[in-house]
């Protein structure tokens, strides 16, 4: 199975288009004002309108008001929602959109039970836990906390970069990898060389797996 790639936290049009032309499967737009990767609705529209076909656009929210989420969805062509806070399954299912529920991983979490709670989700996105940051910390968590089998597809995030992509795929066997800080020059500004290297590395890993 091919490993899908999502790059999150775009703030600039040209960098999102560059990622799309490299073959990224999805781009993430952060609608969380405290984040350095936050985008306005106007900038999000610019980014989405510039993208070529067949690129999934994911909107990230953190415990956002329903009215604000609906405002974004009414103006920006969003394909999938990523809920990165403490949203309930009921809250996540209000918008008639595919969604991923992000889980900040720490010891003691029952991922199998969480997958049952969010059974209508398209995937669980597993990220590193940080007491003061709701994602985007750039930290890697203990991948042994992830069960070998899960009823939902697993999207792996947290501390990913070109150097550990193979280990991530071999260890977790995720449906997709989600990267942000690992391909940045600075927060909110992507490094085109790092994006190219990351996507190339994953494609090469998948090609070798297909041959084997």
N, C-alpha and C positions, 0 to 999 in steps of 0.2 A: 504493500500500500504506500502510495506517495505521501510524504509528510507535507501538509499544508503550511503556509507561512503567512503570519499576520505581523505587520509592523505598525506599532501604535504610537500615537502622540505627534502626528504631523501638524505643523503650524504654517508651512509654506507650500504654495501651490507647486512650484517646480520640483521640489523634493518628492512630493507625493506622486507626481507624474513620472519622475525618474524611477521610483520604486515599482510603479505599475509596469513600466516598460521593461524592467528587469524580470518581471514575471511573478511578483508578489500576489498572493491570493486575496488578501484583504488589507485594508488600511483602517487604522483606528483614529477617530476624532474624539478628543477629550472635552466634554462639556461639564467640567468641574472647576469652578473659578479658582480655588486655592492652588491648583496644579500649575506649574510653569509651562505645561503643554496645553493649557486651556485655549480653545478657539472660540471666537464669537460666531454667531449664526451667519453673519455676512462672510467671514473668512471661510467657514465650512462650505457655504454655497459655492464660493470661488473654486475651492479644491475639488469638490465633487463634480462640478460642471466641466472641469478640465480633464477628468479621468477618462481613459478609454473604456470600451465595453469589457464586461466580464471581470471586473474588480469589485469585490464585496466591500461595502462601506459600513463600518461598525461604529456606533455612537456609544461612548462610555459615559455613564452617569454614576454618581455616588450619593445615595439617599436623597435624590432630587424630588422636588414637588411634582406631582402628576401634571399640573398645569404647565410647568416649564418643559417637561419632557414632550408634552403634546405640541407645544409651540415649536420646538426643534423639529419634530417629526412632520409638522405641517409645512415647513419651509425648506427642509433639507432632505434630499433623496437618500434616506437611510435604509439599508437592507437588513441590519441585525442590530440588536441592542445588547450592550454589555453592562450588567449591573454589578457595581464594584463595592457596594456598601452592605448594609444589613437588611436589604429588601426581602420581603417574604415572597414565596412562590406566587401567592395571589397578586401581589403588587407587580411582579414581573410579567404576569400574563395579561395585563390590562390593555395592551396596545396592538394586539393582532399582528405582532412582528416576531420572527424568530429571535430568541435571546440566549445569551450565555450568562450563567451566574458565576461570578468570581468568588473563590474561596481563598482566604489568606491562611496558609497552611501552618499548623503547629501541632505538637504532640497531643494525642487524645481525641482528635477529630475523627468522626466516623464518616468517611467519604461515601461508603455504600449507603448509609442512611440518608445522607444529604442528597445523594442522587435520587433516592425515592421521593424525598420532599419536593425536589425540583424536577420531577419526572417529565414535565412538558418542555424542559429546556432543550436546546439544541446541543449543548455541551456544558461541561464544567470547566472553568478556567482556574487552574491552580497556581497561585502566586505566593511569594514569600510574605510571612507575617512581619509587620513592623508596628510597634505600639502607637506611633504617631503619624504613620503614613498609610493611606488607603491605596497601596499599589504604586508601581513606578519607582521603587526604592533602589532597584538594581541589585538586590541581594538574592542569592540562591538559597533555597531551602533543602532540607534532607529529602531527596527523591525516594528514599525507602519508605516514607510515610504514605506513598501512593499505592493503593491496592493494585494487584496484578490484573484484576478484572473489575470492570465497572459497567453499570448498565447505561451510562452516558459516555459519549466521546470525551476524551481528555485533551484540553488545550494547555500546554505547559508554558508557564511564564516565570520570570524571576531570575535575574542574573545570567541570562543567556548571552552568548557571544560566539563568534566563529570557532574559538578554541574548544568550547565544550559542547558544541552542537552534536557531534557524533556520540559522545557519552550520553547526552540527553535522549537521543533517539534509541540507542541500544538499551538503556536502562528502563526508560518509561514507555517506549513505543507509543508516543502520543499521536492523536489524530493531527494535531497542529502544534507549531511552536509560535509563541507570541513574544516579540522582542520590542524594546523601546530604547532604554538607556544604552544597551549594548551596541547600538548603531548610531550613536549621537556624537557630535563634536562638542556640544554643550546641551543642557536641558532645553528641549523644544526645537533644537536645530539638528537635523540628521546629517550624518557624514556619508556622502554618496559612495565612497570607497568601502566603508564598513558595510553598508547595505549590500553592495555588490558581492563582497567577500562572503557574507553570511548566506545569501541566497545561493551563490555558487557552491559553497560547502555542503549545504543541505541537498541540493540537486545531485551533487557528486556522490554523496552517501546513498541516496535513493537509487541511483544508477548501479552502484556496486551491489546493493541488496537485490536488485532485480536480476542481475547476472548470477549471483550466488543462488 
